[in-house]
Amino acid sequence: MRLEAIGLNHTTSSIDVRDRAAMTPDKLKATLHELVQSDNLEGVLILSTCNRTEFYFSPYQHTSAAGLREMLVEHTGITPEEAEPAYILRDAKAVQHLFRVSAGLDSQLLGEVQILAQVKDAYHAALDEHTTNVVLNKAFLRAIETGKSIRQETEISRGAVSVASASVKMAERIFGELAGRRVLLVGAGQTARLAAKYLTTAGIDRWAVCNRTRENAQVVADLLGGRVVDFPPAVEDLAWADLIVTATSASEPVITHAQMKLAKKKRKGLQLLLDLAVPRDSDPEIRDLRDMYLYTVDDFQDLVKANLKAREAEAERAEELIKERVAEFTEWYQENRVAPTIQQLQETLEELRMLEVKRNAKKFHKTDHEQVELFSKSLMRKVVSLMISNLKRASLEEDDLGMAKAVARAVSLNRNGDLNDVLKRLDDELSH
């Protein structure tokens, strides 16, 4: 099978390495064009996200492991030593990996939904740049279909499996619709950003951000389209927010009972404080204030564990479905190996049919020409259909391309050109 992949993800590399391996859209586009210029590569596709960078190739001949790592180093910002842990997958194993990625089975958060959109984006980026081929097109379209169907047929993506996502579910229980709610984000680290991502997806677009380092707060505020406020947050900022999310590394509470008591006097209505920090950022007595809901990491742990256990059980079902999809793809590929011969067969027989119809046109009345055309086409279709069926059967059931090579020689009209090209492509298939 003319397919291979090399990549890094959260299991092989640190976040620093993954950051340097990640590509901007412009960088990705340029890299696609550089790689596809290789004489050995017919197709190239790159999947680059915050958690993984993977190169998918459709080569004429498989590249050595050392050669694949050299390409990864050359076209990313990592060193040869950092490329050593990269996984290299070929043929059916590469297909299985791609399908698992699309289904969320290879993600840091089991069953995550975002990766499916990222696989789609990667495919369309390569398609727009004309760097794919038949094999990559089929593999990625099947991967996208598989990712969708597994989420429909299993519960792999159901339920929150991180404290950040669980906290957003809690916010939806308290407020219902979150669109239009005002959020004060206290902290600018990974947990705070993850919670912000989930809240943005839920419809939040009114933000205030504070952090001990103001520059980091500004970066997050710019991403969210919000404003920066002082750290620790003032009473006015606490009163402004419907929802307060805290995730700092402070050793003492950042939000005190006295502050929140003053803030409550300046506002009406429910208020929710999600404390995602360990140790806690908030005074536990805040929970006793009127119209105030306070939830900490401990409140979400049981929910997260239960959801993760349920997803793990569903993952077993998903793996079985993926095995079926990989088998289907492998069958398609084995049949498709004889495509060069089939194309030559169809073109040759059509050319001969047209020549014979034209040569014998005068032997028939003009009113019969349409019937002669229909009859000749019908005859050729039956001949071609029978030959194609036997060619595919030999390739699939006997893993034999000998018949395809024999047919190519038998129907060739241009032995020095088209025939050599077809035979070379069949030889390339036999080398895998």
N, C-alpha and C positions, 0 to 999 in steps of 0.2 A: 504494500500500500504506500503510495507516494505522499506520506504525511509525517511530519515530525515537529516536536515542540521543545523549547527550552524556556525555563522561567524561574522566577523567585517569588516567594509569597511569605506570609506571616510565620510559616513553620520553618523556613530555611534561613531567613534573614532578619536583622534588626530593623527597626523603623527608620534609622538613619540610612542604612543601605537601600531600603525600599524607596525612600524619598529621592535619593540620587539616581536610582534606576528609573523612576517615573518620568513620563514624557509629557510635555505640553502638546496641544494639538498641532502646532506648527512643527515642532521637533518630530512628532510622530509621522506627520506627512512626509517630511524630508527623508526620514529613515526608511519609510516604505519604498520610496523611489530609489534610494541608494541600494537597498538590498535586492530589489527585483531586477537590478541590472546584472546580477550575477548570472553567469552562463548556466549554472546548475539549478537555479531557482525559477520555477514557472509561476509560483504564487507566494505572496507574503502577506501576513496579517499580524497586527500587534494589539494585544490587550494590555492596557496600562491603567492601573487604578492606584489608590493610596495603599492598598494591601498587596498588590501583585503587578509584576511586569512579565508578560509572556509573549514570546515570538513563535508564531505558527508558520511553518514552511511547507510548500509542496515542491519537493526537489525531483530532479530526474534521477539522481543517485543520492542515497543517504549520505549526509555529512558526518564526519567523525565527531565524537564527543568534544575533542579538543577544538575542532573547527567551529562548532556551535558556541562554545564558551568564548572563543575569540571574537565572534560576531557580537555576542552579548556585551562583552567588555568594550569593543570598539564603538558601539552605538548607544551606550549608556554611560553614566558617570561613575561606574564601579570599577574596582581593581580586579586583576586576575585572581587574587586570593579570595575576594568576595564573590567571585563567580563560581568558585569550586563547589559550593553546596547546591548550585542550581540543579533542578531536576530536568532530565532529558527523557522524553517519551517519544516512541515511534509507533506509527501505524495504529492498530486497534487500541493500544494503550493511550495514545495521544487523543483518540476520539473519546474514549471513556473518561479521561481527565477533563476534556472540554465539556462533555455533557454533565459531569459532576459539578464543575464550576458554575455552569449555567443554572443548575438546579439548587445552588446554594449549599451543596454538601461539602465543598472545599473551603468554605468561608470561615472566618474567625468567629462569627456569630452564625451558628448552624441555621440554614434555611433563610438567610437574609434575602430580601427581595431586590435590593438595589443592584446586585451583581448582574441580574438578567438584563436590565436596561444598559448596563455597561458593556455587556457582550454584544448587544444590538448595536450600540454606538461604534464599537470597534469594527464590527462587520461592515457597517455602512461607510465608515471612514475609509476602509480599504477598498470597498466597492466603488466609491466616488473617485478614488485615485487610480482605479483600474489595475490594482496589484493582486487581485485574487484570480483564481482559476476555477475550473469545474469542481475539483476536489474540495477546495476551501469553501466555495459557495455552498456546496451540499452539506459539508460538515457543520458549518455555522448555522445554516438554516435549520438543520435537524437539531442542533444544540438549543436554539431558541425555542423551537417547538417542544423539545423535551423539558426545558425549564418551565414553560407554561403548563404543560400537561401534568407534570409532577406536582406542581402547586395546586392544580385543580383536583387531582386524584388522591392526594395525600394531605395530611395536616402539617407538613414539614415547615411551613412558614407561619403557623398559627401561634399566637401568644407571645408576649414580650420575654426575651431571653437576656436582657441586660437591665441593670438598675436604671439606666437613663431612659430606655424605652418603656419600662414598667412605670416609671414616674409620670410619663406623659399620659399613659392610660389612666392613671389615677387622676390627673388633672381633668381629663375628659369626663370622668365619673362625677367630679365635683361641679364643673362648670357646664358640662354638655358641649356645645359648640365653642371651640377656642378662638375662632376668628374674631378679631376685634379686641381681644384681651391684651392687657399691657403686662410685659414681663421685665423684671429686673434680674439680670444674670450676674451673679457674684462669683467671679472666677473666670479664668480664660484658658484653662488647661484642657486636656483631652476629654475628661468627663463632662465638663461644662459645654464644650463644643458639640459633643455627641448629643447631649440633651437639647441643645439649641437646634441641631439638625432635625431631630424628631419633632420639636415644637413648630419649626418652620413648615415642615410637611403637614402638620395638623392645622395650619392656617395662621399662625402668629406672625405679625409683621410690625409690631410696636415694641421696640426694645430700648432698654437702658443697660449699659454694661459697666461694671466696675471691677478692678483688679489691683492688687498691690503694685504691680508694674503697669503704669498707665499706658505705655506703648503697646503692651500686649492686649490691653483692653481695647485700644483703638483699632488694632488689627481685626479683632472679633466684631467690634461694632461696625466697622466698614463692611465686613462680609454680610452682616445681618441688616444693614441699612438703619442702624440705630445710633444712639448717642452715648458718650462716655460720661460717667458721673464719678464723684470722689469715692475713694476707698478709705475706711469702711463706709458703707452707704449712709447718707444723712436721713433723718426722720422724714423729710419731704419726699425723698426718693422711695423710701419704704411705703409711704402712704400712697404714692402714685401708682404702685404696682398692684395688679390683681393677683399675679403669680410671681413669687420670688423663688429663684433656683440658686442654691449655693453649692459650690464645689471647689473649695480652696484647700490649701495645705496648711492652714493656720492651726496652731496648737491650742488656741483659746477661741471661744465663741466670737464670731464676727458680728452676729446680730443678737442683741440682748433683750431680755424681757422688758426692761424699761424703755428701750427704743421703740419696740413694737407696740407697747401700751400707748405711747405718745402718738405713734402713727395711726393707730386705730381711731383716735379721737379726731383725726383730720380727714377721715373717709367713712363711707357707708358701704355696706354690702360685704359679701364673703371675700375672704382672702386666703390664699393657699401658699404655704411655704414648703418647698421640697428641698430637704437637706441631704445632698448626695455625698457629703464629705465624711471622711474617716481620719481623725476624730471629727465629731459634729461641729458644724459652724454656728449652730443656734442653741439658745438656752431652752431646755426641755419645758420650762414653765410657760413658754409662749403658747403651748397647746391649750392652756386654760383660759386664754383670752376669748372674748365673745366673737362669734362669726370668724373664728380663726381655725384653720386646719393645718397641722404640722405633721409631716411624714419624713422619716429618716431611712437610711439604707436598710436597717433591720426590718422595717415594715415591708420591704419589697423582696427580701431574700427568699422567703418561702414560695412566693409567686414565681419568681425567676427559676428556682430549682424545679418546681412542678412543671412549668412550661418547657424547660430544657429537657427534662426526662421524657415528656410526651413527644417532643421533636425527635429525640434520639430513637424512640420506638418507631416513629414514622420514617426515619432515615433508612431503616432496614427495608421497608417496603419500597422506598425510592431507589435504593441500590438495585433491587431486583428489576424494577422497571427500566433502569438504565442499562442493565445487561441485555434486556430485550432490544432496546433501541440501538445499542452498539452492534448486536448481531444483525439487525436489519440494515444498518449502514454498511457493514462488512459485506453482506450479500449484494447490496447495490454496487459496491465498489468492484467486487469480483466480476460481476456481470459487465460493468462499465469498462473493464480493461480491454475489451474487444471493440470498443467504440471506433478506433482508427480504421480497423478492417471493415466495420459496418458502414462507415462513411464512404470508404473507397468503393465498397461493393455497390452501394446505392447510386453513387455518382457514375460508376462505370456502366451499370445496367441501364440507367436512365439515358446515358449518352448513346448507348447501342440501340435502345428502343427508339429514340428520336430519329436516329440515322435510318433505321429500317422503315419507320413510318414514312419518312420523307422520301426514301428511295422507291417505295412501292405505292406512293400516293396516286400515280397515274393509273394504277391497275384497278382503282376503285372509283365509283361515281362520286362526285362532289358531295352528294347528299349522304354518302356513307362515311365520309371522313371523320365525323364526330364519333360514330360508333366504333370505327377502327381505333381512334385515340383512346376511347374508354376501354375497349377490349385489351389493348396492349398494356395500358396502365394496370388493369386488373390482374393480368397474367404476371406482370413483373412484381406486383405487390405480393402475390402468393409465393412466388419463387424466393423473393427477398425475405419474407416473413419466415419461411421454413428454414432458410440458411441462418438467419439471425437467431432463431430459437435454438438451433443446434450449436451455434457458436457460443451462446450464453451458457447453455447447459454444460458444454465442455469446460468452460472457464470456471463455472460455479461448482459443479459436482466433481469434476476430475482435476481441478486446478491445472488445466492444460491449455496453453496458448498455441500449441502446435497446429491445430486446425485453423486458428485465426491467421497464422503466418502462411499456411498453405493456400488458404482462400485469397489472401492478399496477393500472393504470387500469381495465382490462377486468373485473377480478374484485372491485373495491372495493365494499363495501357501505356504507362510511362515508367519503364523499369529503372531508369537512372535517376528519376526525381521522386515522384510521389511514393513509389514502392519502397525506396530506401528509407524515406521518412517514416512510413508506417512500420517497417520492420524494426527500425531503431526504437520507436516508441514501445513496440511490443517487447523488445529486448530489455528496455529499461524496466518494464513491469516485471519481467522474469527475474530481474536482479534483486527484487525486494523480497 
